[in-house]
């Protein structure tokens, strides 16, 4: 039985990135530590009033997640760029879109999934209701892949550039605003006993649009960047 060569390309790059991502534990843990520090600083700044913390927690989680993912995007392409692996991938006969998608999925598994687990743990500590935790989980499951997808295209344009991190932030943070608005609104509605299906539909639409366009945009950005 013959396997699809494109599937082999995707799985090979995915497994490779996961292996090296786990092996470089410092790069893997740093965004998560940053996320935990940002979220846990708010009780010290605002006091221990539980009602206030429950009200602001969704916004705090999402802002911290945006910053943590942005901080971790440079490892999506930079390490491969520095050792020449990325150029070899682009010179191969394999479609750049599949290469980009494999690296995006690996980034989400290494960054997005730990953030989701940490968010649920902190939500329990801060006393969020079951409905709020449920809405938070759904928004993070749908929203964190968008962070990796959208960030990959901007990262591809700035890979190898001096001061690329600041340029990357200026490019992608405004693009995350619609996702931030709908995600926080969904959790806020859930905490008040209101429906949040409308917000979830919008987030799902953003995810579908990102899955459809981001791999092609990333591949195009890499071709532009490396000629």
Beta strands, then each sheet from edge to edge (+ up, - down):
end
